[in-house]
């Protein structure tokens, strides 16, 4: 995905999300302000599910049969890591790793 996230959610919301994630990085990882902000902006602009995935979003499968799904919840799993619990447009439900979400899907809508 080459489009910046602000094309989807607007520049004000992007700025607020990047600032909040930058604060988390400074607090949790003890990063300097500029480095934390740069990492946060990069993560949001490349639409990384590790920082983006949230209930209510709609994602689309990149390859194969066109399918969309809605994220119902994001949960931590002891062995598998963070998972998105999703419902596809045909009613199928699935828990998908954020890594798979990153490589196989693109964010379409973030209400």
C-alpha atoms as an extended CHARMM CRD file, in Angstrom:
* protein
*
       111  EXT
         1         1  UNK       CA              0.0000000000        0.0000000000        0.0000000000  PROA      1               0.0000000000
         2         2  UNK       CA              1.5850000000        3.2390000000       -1.1130000000  PROA      2               0.0000000000
         3         3  UNK       CA             -1.1420000000        5.6840000000       -0.0470000000  PROA      3               0.0000000000
         4         4  UNK       CA             -0.6130000000        7.4130000000        3.2450000000  PROA      4               0.0000000000
         5         5  UNK       CA             -3.1570000000        6.6390000000        5.9240000000  PROA      5               0.0000000000
         6         6  UNK       CA             -4.3860000000       10.2540000000        5.9820000000  PROA      6               0.0000000000
         7         7  UNK       CA             -5.9930000000        9.6340000000        2.5800000000  PROA      7               0.0000000000
         8         8  UNK       CA             -8.3070000000        7.2260000000        4.4190000000  PROA      8               0.0000000000
         9         9  UNK       CA             -8.8150000000        8.8610000000        7.8150000000  PROA      9               0.0000000000
        10        10  UNK       CA             -7.8150000000       12.4920000000        7.2750000000  PROA      10              0.0000000000
        11        11  UNK       CA             -4.7140000000       14.4160000000        8.3450000000  PROA      11              0.0000000000
        12        12  UNK       CA             -5.9980000000       15.5090000000       11.7660000000  PROA      12              0.0000000000
        13        13  UNK       CA             -6.8820000000       11.9820000000       12.8800000000  PROA      13              0.0000000000
        14        14  UNK       CA             -3.5620000000       10.6940000000       11.4900000000  PROA      14              0.0000000000
        15        15  UNK       CA             -1.6420000000       13.3490000000       13.4420000000  PROA      15              0.0000000000
        16        16  UNK       CA             -3.4380000000       12.4550000000       16.6830000000  PROA      16              0.0000000000
        17        17  UNK       CA             -2.8180000000        8.7100000000       16.1990000000  PROA      17              0.0000000000
        18        18  UNK       CA              0.8500000000        9.2290000000       15.3240000000  PROA      18              0.0000000000
        19        19  UNK       CA              1.3570000000       11.4880000000       18.3630000000  PROA      19              0.0000000000
        20        20  UNK       CA             -0.3060000000        8.9550000000       20.6900000000  PROA      20              0.0000000000
        21        21  UNK       CA              1.7600000000        6.0650000000       19.3010000000  PROA      21              0.0000000000
        22        22  UNK       CA              4.9130000000        8.1800000000       19.5170000000  PROA      22              0.0000000000
        23        23  UNK       CA              4.2000000000        8.8390000000       23.2140000000  PROA      23              0.0000000000
        24        24  UNK       CA              3.7690000000        5.0810000000       23.7830000000  PROA      24              0.0000000000
        25        25  UNK       CA              7.0950000000        4.3910000000       22.0690000000  PROA      25              0.0000000000
        26        26  UNK       CA              8.8720000000        7.0470000000       24.1560000000  PROA      26              0.0000000000
        27        27  UNK       CA              7.3870000000        5.6680000000       27.3740000000  PROA      27              0.0000000000
        28        28  UNK       CA              7.6930000000        1.9330000000       26.6560000000  PROA      28              0.0000000000
        29        29  UNK       CA             10.9040000000        1.8430000000       24.6190000000  PROA      29              0.0000000000
        30        30  UNK       CA             12.5630000000        5.0010000000       25.9870000000  PROA      30              0.0000000000
        31        31  UNK       CA             13.0860000000        6.3660000000       22.4870000000  PROA      31              0.0000000000
        32        32  UNK       CA             13.9900000000       10.0080000000       21.8780000000  PROA      32              0.0000000000
        33        33  UNK       CA             11.0720000000       12.1660000000       20.7380000000  PROA      33              0.0000000000
        34        34  UNK       CA             12.1710000000       12.4950000000       17.0850000000  PROA      34              0.0000000000
        35        35  UNK       CA             12.8770000000        8.7670000000       16.6850000000  PROA      35              0.0000000000
        36        36  UNK       CA              9.5910000000        7.7640000000       18.3110000000  PROA      36              0.0000000000
        37        37  UNK       CA              7.6190000000       10.1530000000       16.1210000000  PROA      37              0.0000000000
        38        38  UNK       CA              9.3780000000        8.9650000000       12.9580000000  PROA      38              0.0000000000
        39        39  UNK       CA              8.7100000000        5.2970000000       13.7870000000  PROA      39              0.0000000000
        40        40  UNK       CA              5.0910000000        6.0150000000       14.6350000000  PROA      40              0.0000000000
        41        41  UNK       CA              4.5480000000        7.9830000000       11.4110000000  PROA      41              0.0000000000
        42        42  UNK       CA              6.1480000000        5.2180000000        9.3430000000  PROA      42              0.0000000000
        43        43  UNK       CA              3.9840000000        2.5330000000       10.9840000000  PROA      43              0.0000000000
        44        44  UNK       CA              0.7790000000        4.4690000000       10.3100000000  PROA      44              0.0000000000
        45        45  UNK       CA              1.7270000000        5.5840000000        6.8160000000  PROA      45              0.0000000000
        46        46  UNK       CA              2.4950000000        2.0430000000        5.6990000000  PROA      46              0.0000000000
        47        47  UNK       CA             -0.7990000000        0.9630000000        7.3080000000  PROA      47              0.0000000000
        48        48  UNK       CA              0.7880000000       -1.5830000000        9.6210000000  PROA      48              0.0000000000
        49        49  UNK       CA             -1.8980000000       -3.7270000000       11.2550000000  PROA      49              0.0000000000
        50        50  UNK       CA              0.3060000000       -3.9690000000       14.3330000000  PROA      50              0.0000000000
        51        51  UNK       CA             -0.6810000000       -0.3890000000       15.1490000000  PROA      51              0.0000000000
        52        52  UNK       CA             -3.8400000000       -0.0020000000       13.0400000000  PROA      52              0.0000000000
        53        53  UNK       CA             -5.9880000000       -3.1000000000       13.5470000000  PROA      53              0.0000000000
        54        54  UNK       CA             -9.1190000000       -2.1820000000       15.4740000000  PROA      54              0.0000000000
        55        55  UNK       CA            -12.7370000000       -3.3360000000       15.7400000000  PROA      55              0.0000000000
        56        56  UNK       CA            -15.0620000000       -1.9140000000       13.1150000000  PROA      56              0.0000000000
        57        57  UNK       CA            -12.4960000000       -1.6580000000       10.3380000000  PROA      57              0.0000000000
        58        58  UNK       CA            -13.0750000000       -3.1950000000        6.9060000000  PROA      58              0.0000000000
        59        59  UNK       CA            -10.1740000000       -4.9650000000        5.1680000000  PROA      59              0.0000000000
        60        60  UNK       CA             -9.9960000000       -6.4360000000        1.6450000000  PROA      60              0.0000000000
        61        61  UNK       CA             -8.1530000000       -9.5470000000        0.4710000000  PROA      61              0.0000000000
        62        62  UNK       CA             -5.3810000000       -8.5200000000       -1.9270000000  PROA      62              0.0000000000
        63        63  UNK       CA             -5.1630000000      -11.6600000000       -4.0850000000  PROA      63              0.0000000000
        64        64  UNK       CA             -7.6110000000      -14.3030000000       -5.2100000000  PROA      64              0.0000000000
        65        65  UNK       CA            -11.3650000000      -13.9720000000       -4.9450000000  PROA      65              0.0000000000
        66        66  UNK       CA            -12.2730000000      -10.4140000000       -3.8890000000  PROA      66              0.0000000000
        67        67  UNK       CA            -13.4890000000      -10.5980000000       -0.2940000000  PROA      67              0.0000000000
        68        68  UNK       CA            -13.9120000000       -8.0590000000        2.4490000000  PROA      68              0.0000000000
        69        69  UNK       CA            -14.0480000000       -8.6060000000        6.1730000000  PROA      69              0.0000000000
        70        70  UNK       CA            -14.8280000000       -6.6010000000        9.2820000000  PROA      70              0.0000000000
        71        71  UNK       CA            -12.6450000000       -6.8200000000       12.3790000000  PROA      71              0.0000000000
        72        72  UNK       CA            -14.8250000000       -7.6730000000       15.3750000000  PROA      72              0.0000000000
        73        73  UNK       CA            -12.0400000000       -7.7700000000       17.9740000000  PROA      73              0.0000000000
        74        74  UNK       CA             -8.2510000000       -7.8020000000       18.3320000000  PROA      74              0.0000000000
        75        75  UNK       CA             -6.9880000000      -10.2170000000       20.9640000000  PROA      75              0.0000000000
        76        76  UNK       CA             -3.6510000000      -11.4170000000       22.2840000000  PROA      76              0.0000000000
        77        77  UNK       CA             -2.9530000000      -15.1470000000       22.0840000000  PROA      77              0.0000000000
        78        78  UNK       CA             -0.1970000000      -16.6790000000       24.2360000000  PROA      78              0.0000000000
        79        79  UNK       CA              1.3190000000      -18.6710000000       21.3850000000  PROA      79              0.0000000000
        80        80  UNK       CA              0.0740000000      -17.0570000000       18.1740000000  PROA      80              0.0000000000
        81        81  UNK       CA              0.4710000000      -13.4130000000       19.1800000000  PROA      81              0.0000000000
        82        82  UNK       CA             -2.0990000000      -10.7430000000       18.3750000000  PROA      82              0.0000000000
        83        83  UNK       CA             -5.0330000000      -11.9720000000       16.3140000000  PROA      83              0.0000000000
        84        84  UNK       CA             -7.8770000000      -10.1790000000       14.5580000000  PROA      84              0.0000000000
        85        85  UNK       CA            -11.2420000000      -11.8950000000       14.9840000000  PROA      85              0.0000000000
        86        86  UNK       CA            -13.0520000000      -11.1810000000       11.7190000000  PROA      86              0.0000000000
        87        87  UNK       CA            -16.3270000000      -11.7090000000        9.8990000000  PROA      87              0.0000000000
        88        88  UNK       CA            -16.1650000000      -11.9250000000        6.1050000000  PROA      88              0.0000000000
        89        89  UNK       CA            -18.8580000000      -10.4270000000        3.9160000000  PROA      89              0.0000000000
        90        90  UNK       CA            -20.2710000000      -13.9480000000        3.3320000000  PROA      90              0.0000000000
        91        91  UNK       CA            -20.6710000000      -14.5340000000        7.0990000000  PROA      91              0.0000000000
        92        92  UNK       CA            -17.5850000000      -16.7420000000        7.5850000000  PROA      92              0.0000000000
        93        93  UNK       CA            -15.6910000000      -15.9780000000       10.7830000000  PROA      93              0.0000000000
        94        94  UNK       CA            -11.9530000000      -16.3450000000       11.2000000000  PROA      94              0.0000000000
        95        95  UNK       CA             -9.1580000000      -15.4080000000       13.5720000000  PROA      95              0.0000000000
        96        96  UNK       CA             -6.2160000000      -14.1220000000       11.5280000000  PROA      96              0.0000000000
        97        97  UNK       CA             -2.7500000000      -13.1570000000       12.7160000000  PROA      97              0.0000000000
        98        98  UNK       CA             -1.7470000000       -9.5390000000       12.3130000000  PROA      98              0.0000000000
        99        99  UNK       CA              1.1720000000      -10.7820000000       10.2080000000  PROA      99              0.0000000000
       100       100  UNK       CA             -1.2630000000      -12.3770000000        7.7410000000  PROA      100             0.0000000000
       101       101  UNK       CA             -3.4160000000       -9.2680000000        7.8560000000  PROA      101             0.0000000000
       102       102  UNK       CA             -0.3110000000       -7.2550000000        6.9230000000  PROA      102             0.0000000000
       103       103  UNK       CA              0.6500000000       -9.3740000000        3.9120000000  PROA      103             0.0000000000
       104       104  UNK       CA             -2.7170000000      -10.5630000000        2.5750000000  PROA      104             0.0000000000
       105       105  UNK       CA             -5.1460000000       -7.6730000000        3.1620000000  PROA      105             0.0000000000
       106       106  UNK       CA             -5.4700000000       -3.9150000000        2.7810000000  PROA      106             0.0000000000
       107       107  UNK       CA             -7.4020000000       -1.5110000000        4.9670000000  PROA      107             0.0000000000
       108       108  UNK       CA            -10.4430000000       -0.1020000000        3.1750000000  PROA      108             0.0000000000
       109       109  UNK       CA            -12.4790000000        1.6710000000        5.8320000000  PROA      109             0.0000000000
       110       110  UNK       CA            -11.8690000000        2.8980000000        9.3380000000  PROA      110             0.0000000000
       111       111  UNK       CA            -15.0510000000        4.3460000000       10.8250000000  PROA      111             0.0000000000
